[in-house]
Amino acid sequence: MAWGKFGVRKEWDTTQLELGRTTKSQELVQPQETECFDENGIQSLGPPSSFLPRRCFAVALCRGAVASRALHLVPEDCHTEMARHLMSIHLNLAQACLQLKAYEPVVFHTTQALKVDQENAKAFYRRGLAQEALGRTQGAANDLQRAVRIEPRNAEVRKKYEELKKLLADVQKKKDEEEGPVVHDLQSLPRAWLEVAIGEQEPKRLVFVLYADSVPKTAENFRQLCTGEREGVTARGKKFHYKGSILHRMIPGLMIQGGDFENANGTGGESIYGRRFPDENFRESVARRGLLCMANDGPNTNGSNFFISFEAAEHLERKHVVFGELFSGMDLLAELEKLETNEERRPLVDCVIVDCGAQGAATPA
């Protein structure tokens, strides 16, 4: 009797496999298998003497791959239902592959499932576990974070995410400590500016040096949101531009926040790279007045929100990316810190960014 390289017989009476009828399976062990699954992982299914369920599982792997390719043959009015069935097949195969420690197939099947449902917590969770096993710690953490956001009450998912988050934080902290603080050449770095009008007053300008030498991606995000050069609109139909937005939150002795050009309360806004982008590094700390930092709602959730520090804040250590500093406009910063606010820390008078942009090296005003 002939056997395929994945331990699947090329010819058999399928009644022995409880599949209901006699057929040739030659077509099931051809390229469809090798395109989708890691050979070493599937070989772990075992030799011909393996248990019957493992041989059936190998057949299921092949049929899942074939079914995925056959979707275009189904009438269009049945596509949605068929896609949901295929998603379930992929999720089940991913779980089986996890148990067999065949991690590349897990990534494949969960990715296919997410093409049907982009908010499927099971798919993100299982892919995260596989990515961790494959040594892709950052990718695993990103997947598990998505799973936690979809199912915040799932204790198992949250526990695993917290473990990975701590591991990544420890690794990044060690790396940052080894590299040490950055010594910036302020004269050579790019600048960006905001003109802010407090109530009916004439607008005044804040000029920032952007740390493009240490956090180039974060610095470029802010620069382009100041110039408005990013084409297109956000997911909510807003232009990528700070102009017309407000500084919506102020805590004396800590910071003033802005950058939400969608909701004006810190819940909206979007980066030039997508809704959110990861923390670049924490080589700078919120150690003094006038530092420009990303506001966020947790690790790796940078968008367009930013804040300017009023003084050192040790409790913010390694929680916010510092990507610039105030180069001129300290008098305006002092005015902003003296404003009265309501119970939600919102200034009682609007502080509007009436204009903004970028410039080359400059001398303080």
KOLVO-933817 format. One record per residue (C-alpha): residue number from 1; x, y, z; residue in one letter. Coordinates in Angstrom, 3 decimals. Layout:
<site k="NUM" u="X" v="Y" w="Z" r="A"/>
...
This chain:
<site k="1" u="0.000" v="0.000" w="0.000" r="M"/>
<site k="2" u="1.408" v="3.449" w="-0.962" r="A"/>
<site k="3" u="1.688" v="6.327" w="1.520" r="W"/>
<site k="4" u="2.092" v="10.064" w="0.927" r="G"/>
<site k="5" u="4.805" v="12.034" w="2.683" r="K"/>
<site k="6" u="2.274" v="13.295" w="5.230" r="F"/>
<site k="7" u="1.257" v="9.766" w="6.315" r="G"/>
<site k="8" u="-1.890" v="9.706" w="4.131" r="V"/>
<site k="9" u="-2.539" v="6.645" w="1.984" r="R"/>
<site k="10" u="-2.761" v="7.421" w="-1.700" r="K"/>
<site k="11" u="-5.329" v="4.666" w="-2.282" r="E"/>
<site k="12" u="-7.737" v="3.242" w="0.269" r="W"/>
<site k="13" u="-11.249" v="2.164" w="1.004" r="D"/>
<site k="14" u="-12.516" v="5.228" w="2.867" r="T"/>
<site k="15" u="-15.031" v="3.143" w="4.782" r="T"/>
<site k="16" u="-12.018" v="2.239" w="6.938" r="Q"/>
<site k="17" u="-11.623" v="5.944" w="7.674" r="L"/>
<site k="18" u="-15.330" v="6.410" w="8.379" r="E"/>
<site k="19" u="-15.663" v="8.742" w="5.425" r="L"/>
<site k="20" u="-18.619" v="6.877" w="3.960" r="G"/>
<site k="21" u="-17.546" v="5.673" w="0.494" r="R"/>
<site k="22" u="-14.707" v="4.283" w="-1.594" r="T"/>
<site k="23" u="-12.621" v="6.783" w="-3.537" r="T"/>
<site k="24" u="-9.107" v="7.578" w="-4.735" r="K"/>
<site k="25" u="-7.399" v="10.313" w="-2.688" r="S"/>
<site k="26" u="-4.444" v="10.872" w="-4.961" r="Q"/>
<site k="27" u="-5.601" v="14.432" w="-5.656" r="E"/>
<site k="28" u="-5.726" v="15.286" w="-1.956" r="L"/>
<site k="29" u="-2.035" v="14.715" w="-1.338" r="V"/>
<site k="30" u="-0.743" v="16.713" w="-4.260" r="Q"/>
<site k="31" u="0.392" v="20.393" w="-4.206" r="P"/>
<site k="32" u="-2.603" v="21.587" w="-2.171" r="Q"/>
<site k="33" u="-0.922" v="20.219" w="0.956" r="E"/>
<site k="34" u="2.586" v="21.476" w="0.411" r="T"/>
<site k="35" u="1.494" v="25.014" w="-0.418" r="E"/>
<site k="36" u="-0.231" v="25.524" w="2.892" r="C"/>
<site k="37" u="1.461" v="23.478" w="5.566" r="F"/>
<site k="38" u="4.875" v="23.166" w="7.076" r="D"/>
<site k="39" u="6.251" v="19.770" w="6.153" r="E"/>
<site k="40" u="7.946" v="19.132" w="9.476" r="N"/>
<site k="41" u="4.804" v="20.015" w="11.355" r="G"/>
<site k="42" u="2.573" v="17.707" w="9.352" r="I"/>
<site k="43" u="5.107" v="14.878" w="9.434" r="Q"/>
<site k="44" u="4.581" v="14.935" w="13.179" r="S"/>
<site k="45" u="1.238" v="13.295" w="12.397" r="L"/>
<site k="46" u="3.246" v="10.100" w="12.285" r="G"/>
<site k="47" u="3.978" v="7.081" w="10.057" r="P"/>
<site k="48" u="1.382" v="4.712" w="8.587" r="P"/>
<site k="49" u="1.113" v="2.963" w="11.925" r="S"/>
<site k="50" u="-0.240" v="6.156" w="13.547" r="S"/>
<site k="51" u="-3.636" v="6.302" w="15.113" r="F"/>
<site k="52" u="-6.562" v="6.515" w="12.710" r="L"/>
<site k="53" u="-7.724" v="10.037" w="13.785" r="P"/>
<site k="54" u="-4.382" v="11.528" w="12.753" r="R"/>
<site k="55" u="-4.691" v="10.127" w="9.249" r="R"/>
<site k="56" u="-8.239" v="11.474" w="9.048" r="C"/>
<site k="57" u="-6.937" v="14.841" w="10.222" r="F"/>
<site k="58" u="-4.380" v="14.918" w="7.413" r="A"/>
<site k="59" u="-7.195" v="14.358" w="4.934" r="V"/>
<site k="60" u="-9.159" v="17.167" w="6.585" r="A"/>
<site k="61" u="-6.197" v="19.487" w="6.148" r="L"/>
<site k="62" u="-6.164" v="18.814" w="2.443" r="C"/>
<site k="63" u="-9.916" v="19.173" w="2.089" r="R"/>
<site k="64" u="-9.844" v="22.471" w="3.967" r="G"/>
<site k="65" u="-7.272" v="23.810" w="1.508" r="A"/>
<site k="66" u="-9.259" v="22.535" w="-1.472" r="V"/>
<site k="67" u="-12.490" v="24.038" w="-0.101" r="A"/>
<site k="68" u="-10.829" v="27.421" w="0.271" r="S"/>
<site k="69" u="-9.845" v="27.388" w="-3.377" r="R"/>
<site k="70" u="-13.321" v="26.298" w="-4.445" r="A"/>
<site k="71" u="-15.203" v="29.354" w="-3.114" r="L"/>
<site k="72" u="-15.216" v="31.011" w="-6.550" r="H"/>
<site k="73" u="-17.217" v="28.035" w="-7.883" r="L"/>
<site k="74" u="-20.081" v="28.700" w="-5.457" r="V"/>
<site k="75" u="-22.988" v="30.928" w="-6.634" r="P"/>
<site k="76" u="-22.504" v="34.516" w="-5.452" r="E"/>
<site k="77" u="-25.680" v="34.519" w="-3.360" r="D"/>
<site k="78" u="-24.194" v="31.685" w="-1.297" r="C"/>
<site k="79" u="-20.761" v="33.247" w="-0.802" r="H"/>
<site k="80" u="-21.451" v="34.698" w="2.663" r="T"/>
<site k="81" u="-22.770" v="31.443" w="4.114" r="E"/>
<site k="82" u="-19.996" v="29.434" w="2.484" r="M"/>
<site k="83" u="-17.362" v="31.845" w="3.773" r="A"/>
<site k="84" u="-18.677" v="31.479" w="7.336" r="R"/>
<site k="85" u="-18.459" v="27.694" w="7.054" r="H"/>
<site k="86" u="-14.905" v="27.958" w="5.737" r="L"/>
<site k="87" u="-13.999" v="30.254" w="8.614" r="M"/>
<site k="88" u="-15.193" v="27.610" w="11.085" r="S"/>
<site k="89" u="-13.154" v="24.973" w="9.262" r="I"/>
<site k="90" u="-10.032" v="27.130" w="9.396" r="H"/>
<site k="91" u="-10.508" v="27.866" w="13.106" r="L"/>
<site k="92" u="-10.979" v="24.178" w="13.915" r="N"/>
<site k="93" u="-7.936" v="23.200" w="11.878" r="L"/>
<site k="94" u="-5.919" v="25.912" w="13.590" r="A"/>
<site k="95" u="-6.849" v="24.492" w="16.991" r="Q"/>
<site k="96" u="-5.912" v="20.973" w="15.886" r="A"/>
<site k="97" u="-2.584" v="22.221" w="14.520" r="C"/>
<site k="98" u="-1.898" v="23.969" w="17.837" r="L"/>
<site k="99" u="-2.333" v="20.677" w="19.661" r="Q"/>
<site k="100" u="0.022" v="18.999" w="17.190" r="L"/>
<site k="101" u="2.544" v="21.868" w="17.520" r="K"/>
<site k="102" u="2.328" v="22.567" w="13.779" r="A"/>
<site k="103" u="2.577" v="26.333" w="14.187" r="Y"/>
<site k="104" u="2.980" v="27.588" w="10.618" r="E"/>
<site k="105" u="-0.328" v="25.957" w="9.599" r="P"/>
<site k="106" u="-1.946" v="27.684" w="12.599" r="V"/>
<site k="107" u="-0.813" v="31.057" w="11.256" r="V"/>
<site k="108" u="-2.128" v="30.154" w="7.799" r="F"/>
<site k="109" u="-5.575" v="28.991" w="8.970" r="H"/>
<site k="110" u="-6.171" v="31.843" w="11.426" r="T"/>
<site k="111" u="-5.157" v="34.377" w="8.782" r="T"/>
<site k="112" u="-7.682" v="32.822" w="6.398" r="Q"/>
<site k="113" u="-10.365" v="33.018" w="9.099" r="A"/>
<site k="114" u="-9.596" v="36.705" w="9.676" r="L"/>
<site k="115" u="-10.191" v="37.409" w="6.003" r="K"/>
<site k="116" u="-13.830" v="36.497" w="6.695" r="V"/>
<site k="117" u="-14.165" v="38.101" w="10.139" r="D"/>
<site k="118" u="-11.603" v="40.771" w="11.021" r="Q"/>
<site k="119" u="-12.849" v="40.914" w="14.619" r="E"/>
<site k="120" u="-12.618" v="37.206" w="15.462" r="N"/>
<site k="121" u="-11.005" v="36.891" w="18.889" r="A"/>
<site k="122" u="-10.377" v="33.144" w="18.558" r="K"/>
<site k="123" u="-8.392" v="33.667" w="15.377" r="A"/>
<site k="124" u="-6.234" v="36.394" w="16.913" r="F"/>
<site k="125" u="-5.688" v="34.355" w="20.081" r="Y"/>
<site k="126" u="-4.688" v="31.159" w="18.290" r="R"/>
<site k="127" u="-2.459" v="33.008" w="15.855" r="R"/>
<site k="128" u="-0.853" v="34.795" w="18.797" r="G"/>
<site k="129" u="-0.046" v="31.494" w="20.495" r="L"/>
<site k="130" u="1.484" v="30.160" w="17.274" r="A"/>
<site k="131" u="3.521" v="33.312" w="16.714" r="Q"/>
<site k="132" u="4.907" v="33.088" w="20.234" r="E"/>
<site k="133" u="5.931" v="29.470" w="19.659" r="A"/>
<site k="134" u="7.656" v="30.531" w="16.436" r="L"/>
<site k="135" u="9.626" v="33.202" w="18.287" r="G"/>
<site k="136" u="7.690" v="36.154" w="16.848" r="R"/>
<site k="137" u="7.055" v="37.795" w="20.202" r="T"/>
<site k="138" u="6.004" v="41.237" w="18.943" r="Q"/>
<site k="139" u="3.571" v="39.767" w="16.425" r="G"/>
<site k="140" u="2.166" v="37.502" w="19.118" r="A"/>
<site k="141" u="1.650" v="40.435" w="21.476" r="A"/>
<site k="142" u="-0.120" v="42.430" w="18.756" r="N"/>
<site k="143" u="-2.486" v="39.534" w="18.026" r="D"/>
<site k="144" u="-3.247" v="38.944" w="21.694" r="L"/>
<site k="145" u="-3.852" v="42.652" w="22.228" r="Q"/>
<site k="146" u="-6.448" v="42.579" w="19.449" r="R"/>
<site k="147" u="-8.059" v="39.520" w="21.035" r="A"/>
<site k="148" u="-8.225" v="41.272" w="24.423" r="V"/>
<site k="149" u="-9.888" v="44.319" w="22.908" r="R"/>
<site k="150" u="-12.515" v="42.157" w="21.221" r="I"/>
<site k="151" u="-13.147" v="40.020" w="24.329" r="E"/>
<site k="152" u="-11.954" v="42.089" w="27.313" r="P"/>
<site k="153" u="-13.526" v="39.717" w="29.854" r="R"/>
<site k="154" u="-11.736" v="36.618" w="28.598" r="N"/>
<site k="155" u="-9.394" v="35.875" w="31.505" r="A"/>
<site k="156" u="-7.286" v="33.323" w="29.608" r="E"/>
<site k="157" u="-6.578" v="35.692" w="26.736" r="V"/>
<site k="158" u="-5.845" v="38.609" w="29.049" r="R"/>
<site k="159" u="-3.449" v="36.576" w="31.183" r="K"/>
<site k="160" u="-1.451" v="35.457" w="28.159" r="K"/>
<site k="161" u="-1.352" v="38.986" w="26.777" r="Y"/>
<site k="162" u="-0.106" v="40.404" w="30.088" r="E"/>
<site k="163" u="2.668" v="37.788" w="30.177" r="E"/>
<site k="164" u="3.854" v="38.707" w="26.694" r="L"/>
<site k="165" u="3.512" v="42.432" w="27.347" r="K"/>
<site k="166" u="5.759" v="42.146" w="30.402" r="K"/>
<site k="167" u="8.291" v="40.099" w="28.457" r="L"/>
<site k="168" u="8.422" v="42.676" w="25.666" r="L"/>
<site k="169" u="8.681" v="45.543" w="28.136" r="A"/>
<site k="170" u="11.617" v="43.880" w="29.908" r="D"/>
<site k="171" u="13.396" v="43.221" w="26.609" r="V"/>
<site k="172" u="12.866" v="46.799" w="25.391" r="Q"/>
<site k="173" u="13.920" v="48.273" w="28.735" r="K"/>
<site k="174" u="17.153" v="46.313" w="28.671" r="K"/>
<site k="175" u="17.798" v="47.429" w="25.103" r="K"/>
<site k="176" u="17.128" v="51.091" w="25.917" r="D"/>
<site k="177" u="19.384" v="50.938" w="28.970" r="E"/>
<site k="178" u="22.187" v="49.443" w="26.900" r="E"/>
<site k="179" u="21.837" v="52.153" w="24.239" r="E"/>
<site k="180" u="21.577" v="54.953" w="26.805" r="G"/>
<site k="181" u="19.986" v="58.410" w="26.399" r="P"/>
<site k="182" u="20.242" v="60.239" w="23.094" r="V"/>
<site k="183" u="22.273" v="63.421" w="22.774" r="V"/>
<site k="184" u="20.319" v="65.490" w="20.249" r="H"/>
<site k="185" u="21.843" v="68.009" w="17.867" r="D"/>
<site k="186" u="18.914" v="70.421" w="18.081" r="L"/>
<site k="187" u="20.198" v="72.694" w="15.310" r="Q"/>
<site k="188" u="20.070" v="69.915" w="12.729" r="S"/>
<site k="189" u="16.699" v="68.411" w="13.624" r="L"/>
<site k="190" u="13.373" v="69.267" w="11.924" r="P"/>
<site k="191" u="10.811" v="71.568" w="13.522" r="R"/>
<site k="192" u="7.064" v="71.799" w="13.585" r="A"/>
<site k="193" u="4.827" v="74.554" w="14.930" r="W"/>
<site k="194" u="1.324" v="75.150" w="16.245" r="L"/>
<site k="195" u="-0.363" v="78.561" w="16.385" r="E"/>
<site k="196" u="-2.793" v="78.489" w="19.309" r="V"/>
<site k="197" u="-5.519" v="81.043" w="20.044" r="A"/>
<site k="198" u="-6.800" v="81.101" w="23.636" r="I"/>
<site k="199" u="-10.382" v="82.282" w="23.426" r="G"/>
<site k="200" u="-10.518" v="85.599" w="21.554" r="E"/>
<site k="201" u="-6.807" v="86.371" w="22.006" r="Q"/>
<site k="202" u="-4.385" v="86.703" w="19.126" r="E"/>
<site k="203" u="-2.770" v="83.343" w="18.340" r="P"/>
<site k="204" u="0.743" v="82.621" w="19.562" r="K"/>
<site k="205" u="3.187" v="80.057" w="18.272" r="R"/>
<site k="206" u="4.684" v="76.923" w="19.844" r="L"/>
<site k="207" u="7.752" v="75.665" w="17.964" r="V"/>
<site k="208" u="8.998" v="72.123" w="18.582" r="F"/>
<site k="209" u="12.215" v="70.309" w="17.756" r="V"/>
<site k="210" u="11.315" v="66.796" w="16.585" r="L"/>
<site k="211" u="13.550" v="63.905" w="17.622" r="Y"/>
<site k="212" u="13.833" v="62.429" w="14.135" r="A"/>
<site k="213" u="17.243" v="61.029" w="15.106" r="D"/>
<site k="214" u="15.852" v="58.644" w="17.740" r="S"/>
<site k="215" u="12.132" v="58.170" w="16.951" r="V"/>
<site k="216" u="11.846" v="59.031" w="13.235" r="P"/>
<site k="217" u="8.491" v="57.362" w="12.657" r="K"/>
<site k="218" u="6.804" v="59.145" w="15.568" r="T"/>
<site k="219" u="8.398" v="62.478" w="14.636" r="A"/>
<site k="220" u="7.284" v="62.166" w="11.020" r="E"/>
<site k="221" u="3.730" v="61.382" w="12.081" r="N"/>
<site k="222" u="3.521" v="64.653" w="14.016" r="F"/>
<site k="223" u="5.228" v="66.648" w="11.272" r="R"/>
<site k="224" u="2.819" v="65.492" w="8.567" r="Q"/>
<site k="225" u="-0.207" v="66.075" w="10.798" r="L"/>
<site k="226" u="1.061" v="69.645" w="11.234" r="C"/>
<site k="227" u="1.513" v="70.228" w="7.504" r="T"/>
<site k="228" u="-1.606" v="68.369" w="6.423" r="G"/>
<site k="229" u="0.311" v="66.847" w="3.521" r="E"/>
<site k="230" u="-0.981" v="63.318" w="4.116" r="R"/>
<site k="231" u="-3.482" v="62.559" w="1.344" r="E"/>
<site k="232" u="-6.909" v="61.049" w="1.882" r="G"/>
<site k="233" u="-9.079" v="61.039" w="4.994" r="V"/>
<site k="234" u="-9.305" v="59.012" w="8.201" r="T"/>
<site k="235" u="-11.688" v="56.124" w="8.739" r="A"/>
<site k="236" u="-14.149" v="58.716" w="10.047" r="R"/>
<site k="237" u="-13.781" v="60.978" w="7.033" r="G"/>
<site k="238" u="-11.525" v="63.642" w="8.578" r="K"/>
<site k="239" u="-8.474" v="65.218" w="6.951" r="K"/>
<site k="240" u="-5.110" v="64.307" w="8.500" r="F"/>
<site k="241" u="-4.460" v="67.766" w="9.918" r="H"/>
<site k="242" u="-4.265" v="69.408" w="13.345" r="Y"/>
<site k="243" u="-5.502" v="72.730" w="11.971" r="K"/>
<site k="244" u="-8.845" v="73.673" w="13.541" r="G"/>
<site k="245" u="-8.547" v="71.157" w="16.398" r="S"/>
<site k="246" u="-8.277" v="72.118" w="20.071" r="I"/>
<site k="247" u="-6.114" v="71.476" w="23.119" r="L"/>
<site k="248" u="-8.832" v="69.628" w="24.989" r="H"/>
<site k="249" u="-7.292" v="68.550" w="28.317" r="R"/>
<site k="250" u="-5.094" v="70.378" w="30.819" r="M"/>
<site k="251" u="-3.780" v="69.218" w="34.189" r="I"/>
<site k="252" u="-1.682" v="71.869" w="35.980" r="P"/>
<site k="253" u="1.674" v="70.511" w="37.060" r="G"/>
<site k="254" u="1.433" v="67.650" w="34.568" r="L"/>
<site k="255" u="0.558" v="68.389" w="30.938" r="M"/>
<site k="256" u="-1.740" v="69.830" w="28.269" r="I"/>
<site k="257" u="-3.107" v="67.494" w="25.596" r="Q"/>
<site k="258" u="-4.333" v="67.903" w="22.023" r="G"/>
<site k="259" u="-4.313" v="66.166" w="18.673" r="G"/>
<site k="260" u="-7.812" v="64.685" w="18.518" r="D"/>
<site k="261" u="-8.990" v="66.266" w="15.279" r="F"/>
<site k="262" u="-12.017" v="63.940" w="15.138" r="E"/>
<site k="263" u="-13.775" v="63.973" w="18.527" r="N"/>
<site k="264" u="-11.934" v="66.740" w="20.406" r="A"/>
<site k="265" u="-11.857" v="64.665" w="23.599" r="N"/>
<site k="266" u="-8.951" v="62.222" w="23.253" r="G"/>
<site k="267" u="-10.956" v="59.275" w="21.944" r="T"/>
<site k="268" u="-10.435" v="60.004" w="18.249" r="G"/>
<site k="269" u="-7.685" v="60.891" w="15.841" r="G"/>
<site k="270" u="-5.583" v="58.709" w="13.590" r="E"/>
<site k="271" u="-1.923" v="58.452" w="12.650" r="S"/>
<site k="272" u="-0.569" v="58.743" w="9.108" r="I"/>
<site k="273" u="0.247" v="55.017" w="9.304" r="Y"/>
<site k="274" u="-3.231" v="53.809" w="10.209" r="G"/>
<site k="275" u="-5.500" v="53.950" w="13.213" r="R"/>
<site k="276" u="-2.697" v="53.150" w="15.660" r="R"/>
<site k="277" u="1.040" v="52.403" w="15.497" r="F"/>
<site k="278" u="3.521" v="50.843" w="17.960" r="P"/>
<site k="279" u="5.723" v="52.576" w="20.518" r="D"/>
<site k="280" u="9.070" v="53.247" w="18.839" r="E"/>
<site k="281" u="11.214" v="53.243" w="21.987" r="N"/>
<site k="282" u="11.435" v="54.749" w="25.465" r="F"/>
<site k="283" u="14.996" v="56.040" w="25.425" r="R"/>
<site k="284" u="13.693" v="59.443" w="26.535" r="E"/>
<site k="285" u="11.677" v="59.864" w="29.715" r="S"/>
<site k="286" u="9.233" v="62.595" w="30.743" r="V"/>
<site k="287" u="11.952" v="64.239" w="32.785" r="A"/>
<site k="288" u="11.311" v="67.999" w="32.483" r="R"/>
<site k="289" u="9.063" v="70.801" w="31.299" r="R"/>
<site k="290" u="8.304" v="71.303" w="27.616" r="G"/>
<site k="291" u="8.680" v="67.748" w="26.299" r="L"/>
<site k="292" u="6.452" v="66.656" w="23.412" r="L"/>
<site k="293" u="5.031" v="63.174" w="23.990" r="C"/>
<site k="294" u="2.516" v="60.766" w="22.485" r="M"/>
<site k="295" u="-0.740" v="60.345" w="24.382" r="A"/>
<site k="296" u="-2.203" v="56.843" w="24.231" r="N"/>
<site k="297" u="-4.626" v="54.400" w="25.814" r="D"/>
<site k="298" u="-2.074" v="51.656" w="26.468" r="G"/>
<site k="299" u="1.028" v="50.103" w="24.913" r="P"/>
<site k="300" u="1.380" v="50.442" w="21.125" r="N"/>
<site k="301" u="-1.723" v="52.611" w="20.674" r="T"/>
<site k="302" u="-0.205" v="55.797" w="19.262" r="N"/>
<site k="303" u="-2.423" v="57.795" w="16.949" r="G"/>
<site k="304" u="-2.496" v="61.578" w="16.642" r="S"/>
<site k="305" u="-2.984" v="62.603" w="20.285" r="N"/>
<site k="306" u="-0.024" v="64.295" w="21.965" r="F"/>
<site k="307" u="0.764" v="66.204" w="25.145" r="F"/>
<site k="308" u="3.286" v="68.796" w="26.299" r="I"/>
<site k="309" u="4.724" v="68.252" w="29.770" r="S"/>
<site k="310" u="4.624" v="70.927" w="32.460" r="F"/>
<site k="311" u="7.212" v="69.171" w="34.635" r="E"/>
<site k="312" u="8.913" v="65.810" w="35.217" r="A"/>
<site k="313" u="6.524" v="62.873" w="35.635" r="A"/>
<site k="314" u="8.189" v="59.707" w="36.899" r="E"/>
<site k="315" u="4.896" v="57.806" w="36.937" r="H"/>
<site k="316" u="4.800" v="58.115" w="33.129" r="L"/>
<site k="317" u="8.165" v="56.363" w="32.763" r="E"/>
<site k="318" u="8.162" v="53.957" w="29.785" r="R"/>
<site k="319" u="4.483" v="54.592" w="29.087" r="K"/>
<site k="320" u="4.657" v="57.460" w="26.564" r="H"/>
<site k="321" u="7.062" v="57.997" w="23.671" r="V"/>
<site k="322" u="8.892" v="61.330" w="23.971" r="V"/>
<site k="323" u="9.477" v="62.584" w="20.423" r="F"/>
<site k="324" u="10.379" v="66.261" w="20.727" r="G"/>
<site k="325" u="10.746" v="69.327" w="22.889" r="E"/>
<site k="326" u="9.495" v="72.897" w="22.951" r="L"/>
<site k="327" u="12.032" v="75.111" w="21.190" r="F"/>
<site k="328" u="10.199" v="78.409" w="21.587" r="S"/>
<site k="329" u="6.880" v="79.468" w="23.115" r="G"/>
<site k="330" u="7.459" v="78.890" w="26.837" r="M"/>
<site k="331" u="5.414" v="82.023" w="27.581" r="D"/>
<site k="332" u="2.394" v="80.519" w="25.813" r="L"/>
<site k="333" u="2.874" v="77.220" w="27.656" r="L"/>
<site k="334" u="2.770" v="79.157" w="30.958" r="A"/>
<site k="335" u="-0.512" v="80.814" w="29.898" r="E"/>
<site k="336" u="-2.033" v="77.453" w="29.027" r="L"/>
<site k="337" u="-1.122" v="75.999" w="32.423" r="E"/>
<site k="338" u="-2.971" v="78.817" w="34.228" r="K"/>
<site k="339" u="-6.304" v="78.242" w="32.471" r="L"/>
<site k="340" u="-9.359" v="77.255" w="34.483" r="E"/>
<site k="341" u="-10.852" v="73.858" w="33.651" r="T"/>
<site k="342" u="-14.048" v="71.910" w="34.332" r="N"/>
<site k="343" u="-14.298" v="68.595" w="36.216" r="E"/>
<site k="344" u="-13.142" v="66.747" w="33.084" r="E"/>
<site k="345" u="-9.981" v="68.903" w="32.912" r="R"/>
<site k="346" u="-11.175" v="70.662" w="29.777" r="R"/>
<site k="347" u="-10.233" v="74.371" w="29.567" r="P"/>
<site k="348" u="-13.268" v="76.626" w="30.010" r="L"/>
<site k="349" u="-12.153" v="78.658" w="26.977" r="V"/>
<site k="350" u="-11.327" v="76.957" w="23.698" r="D"/>
<site k="351" u="-7.642" v="76.708" w="22.831" r="C"/>
<site k="352" u="-7.765" v="76.373" w="19.052" r="V"/>
<site k="353" u="-4.894" v="75.400" w="16.760" r="I"/>
<site k="354" u="-5.687" v="78.021" w="14.124" r="V"/>
<site k="355" u="-2.721" v="77.080" w="11.971" r="D"/>
<site k="356" u="0.219" v="74.681" w="11.985" r="C"/>
<site k="357" u="3.096" v="73.545" w="9.829" r="G"/>
<site k="358" u="6.756" v="72.567" w="9.692" r="A"/>
<site k="359" u="10.044" v="74.326" w="9.091" r="Q"/>
<site k="360" u="13.797" v="73.791" w="9.034" r="G"/>
<site k="361" u="16.291" v="74.682" w="11.734" r="A"/>
<site k="362" u="15.580" v="77.934" w="13.529" r="A"/>
<site k="363" u="16.776" v="80.018" w="16.466" r="T"/>
<site k="364" u="14.546" v="80.546" w="19.523" r="P"/>
<site k="365" u="12.219" v="83.548" w="19.363" r="A"/>
